[in-house]
Amino acid sequence: MVCSWSGMLALVVLVESTERPCWAKKQIEAADVLVRGDSGFRLAKMAQYARNLGTGAQSTTKLDPGMVVYCTEESHVQSAVRFASRCGYKVTVRSGGHSYTASSSCNVDNCMQLDLTGMNHTSVDGNIINTDPGNTLISLANVTMKYNLSVPHGGCSKVGVGGHYQSSAWGMMSHSHGSGLDRVESFRMVLANGSMGEYHKNDQNDTVYKSVLGSAPGSWGIVTQFKMNGVPDSEVLNTRVLYTQILYSRQNFVTAWKHAQFVAMDQESKNLRDMKMLVVVGPPSDSAWTDASDSFIAIICLWTGVDSGQMTEDWKDLYWAPLMKLDHRPFPHTYDIPAPLSVATKMLAFDYKNNDDKYAVQAMHSDQWWSDEFTELMADEMDERMALMPDMYPSWQFLPLGSNSQWARNAGMNSIPWRDTRAYVDDWMFTKNESRYDEMVTRMVNFREKTRRFWQYSDGSDRSTWMSPKTTYKGSTDLRNPAVAKQYFPDDSQFDQLQTLKAELDPNDLFSNIGTIPLRANMQHMVV
């Protein structure tokens, strides 16, 4: 046997110059690391709302990262990000697992999904609330209520703070107090190199602060803590919660829908921010039902009186009494009670279960108030969808805003681009029979398209939001498509600034999923 010393020398040099192998389980410091093939991995990857997006086969394929890393401490996030950067992984993150479009997941081998649900500590100092990303909205409300504080947030109780306070944080307080993002004083964020950054609203250069809040969640880094300025109950002394369930009929739908828009229009015309109304139409999400006779029109109202004080009998006669003339269920399904704002905030966080049925969602919203003709068309469509029960069933959620609301007044505080919205509808459908899923989606798209002229913006555009991104259109969150990017960011200069920051903070596109800000080199020339 002839030995080549030169060959052996070359081999030694090669070994010494090669980076250490990538062994996630040994090199990531975290609460747990699961990779494909591990026991429990399938349950881990499917532990999010999007497990019911599409058919079972579709969701299983869509939700398939290379590994799931459970973090309970900030240092865990840093360790995972450093490993991902060194070993060529993309990083996505779930804080509550409530992304409707599965944007918190991925389906390639070299993708790491960070699970932050174990980072769920909240502390309060005066009016300042420090909260981790893994808190749910209901757990946050449970803590802040003890300190007589509130922050604006949505009504789905199991949504995670991390994604919610980077996307919209719209809720029942938004008419009087704006977005929850507007109350964020600062946040801590793990950057692409694993270092920690802290960004404050009063930073001399507030580009990062404004960009992270309200643009595209998960684009810049991993937020590990928010510091928010709570609203004390003592500042909002006239709060009332009003709620009723009106029996569904086509005529009741038309009357309730028109009245909800009237209330928002009246508040706008008087430049007031006292009353917020939400209309939810469909069968109950958490109980058994058989057909449209079990369906209701839920009217959810929050009166804060920030401009007018108490809700007088005159206000009730104008805003609430017309609804009480409709066929509604008695107490406890109808009530009108005073409550501290912090208590009201907790009361208005609901657990929407939808029985784990397969879902699709799209939104229609506009800077214009909607016509009676459009309301009648919606009523026709709702009647037809009710007739599809129990195989398929609808849930429409109408949240009129207005150009006088604090939501609108806070334009420019961060990157939320849809501050000028007046009328907004979340259009949901669910099916118990996944073989009819495509039929359901086609129906939703057809209705949206044939009514486009009624709901599009005054400039003729179709806008999208991260609050309810469309699952009914392929690639609807892919910002690499210029036409899609234009829907989320109609101001070209804003999108250009976001891409510039992306190149500075994350030049290798480490934080990347189907809804993140793309590097310019990744933009695709296509049309929707």
C-alpha positions, 0 to 999 in steps of 0.5 A: 500500500502506497501512502501519499503524504501530500494527500493526507496533508490536504485532507487535514487542511480540509477538515480544519477549514470546514465549519463544524457540522449543523446538529440542531439538537446539540447546538441550539439552546432551547426548551425543545427542538423537534425535527422531521421524523421525531415522535410528536413532530407532526402534532407540533407542526400542525399546532396552529389555526392553519391546520384547517386551511384547505383540505387535510392533505393541503394543510399537512403539506403547507405546514411542514417546516424542517424543524420546530424550536420551542423557546421560553427565553430570549436567549433561546431565540438568539441561539436558534437564530445564530444556528439558522444563520450559520447553517442556512435555514430560513426562520419563521415564527408563531406566537399564537399560531393564528395566522390564517394564511399559514404565514407563520409556517413553511414547507421546506427542509431548510426552514426553522419554525420558532414557537414562542408560546412558552414566552408568556410573562407579563408585568406592570409598572404604573401604566406601562405593560411589559408583555412577551410575544407568547401571551394570548390576548385573553391572558394579557387582558386577565393581567391588565384588568387586575391593574385597571389598564387596557390596550386595544386588541382584537376579539379572538382570545387565543391570538398571540401578542407577538404577531398581533402587535406587529400587524394590526391590533384592531379591536373594539377600542380602536374607535376611541384609542386607535390600534394597539400598535399605537400604544407600543412604547418600545420593543426588543427584537433579535436581529439576523446576526443573533444580537439584541436590539431595542427600539423606542418610539422616541428614538432619534432615528425611528425607522426600525420602530415604525417599520416593524409595527404594522408592515409585514410581521416576521420580516425584520427579526424576532420580537421578544418583548413589547412595552406598551402604554396602557389606558387606565380605567380612570381616563374612561369613566363612561364605558358601557358594553352592549350586546344582543343576538338578533334572530337571523332573517334576510330583513333583520340582516339588512336592517342591522347592517344598515344601522351599524353603518349609520352609527359609524357615519353619524359618529363621523359626521359629528366628529365623535369617537364614542361608539364602536359597533361590530356585527357578526352574522352566522351560526354560533361557533361553539355549539351544535346547530343544524340550519339557518334557524339556529343562526344569529346576528350578533351586535357587539358594542363598546361605548367609551364616551371619550367625547360625549360622556355618558350614554344618555337616553337620547344616545340609546334611542338613536343607536341602540333602540332600533336594534331592540325592535328586532327579534332578539334573544333575552338576557343573558344574550342581550344586555347593556351594562356599565363596566370599567374599560379593563373589564370590558376589554376582557369581556369582548375577547371571545373564543371562536372555535368553529368546530375545527371545520375547514375555513377560507377567508377574504376581506372587502374594505373601502374608503367609501361608505357602502350603498343600500344596493350593495347591502341588498346583494350581501343579503341575497348572498348570505341567504344563499349561504345559509341554505348550504348548511350544515355542509357549508356555512358563513360568518360575516363580520362587519366592522365600520370605522370612519375617518374621524376615529382614533384609528384614522387620526393616528395615521403615520404613527407606524406602518399601518397603511389602511387608516383611511378605511370606512367599511370593512367586512371579513368574509368567512366560510367553513365546511364540514365536508372537505370535498366541497372546499374548492366549491366553497372558495369559488363561491367566495371569489365569485361574489367578491369579484362580481361586487367589486365596484361596490366595495373597492377604494375611491381610486379603483384599487383593491387593498389588502391587510394583515388583519385578514389576508385573503386565503381565497386567492393564490399568492395573496400575501406574496410581496415579491409580486409587485401587484400584490405588494401594491395592495398592501402598500399603495404608497410606492415610497413606503414599500421602497423604504421597507425594502431598504430597511430589509436589506440593512437588517436582513441582507440574507433574507433569514426571516422569510415566509410567504408574507415577509418584505422581500429583498429587491433581488427577489422581486418577480415581474408578474401580475395577479 
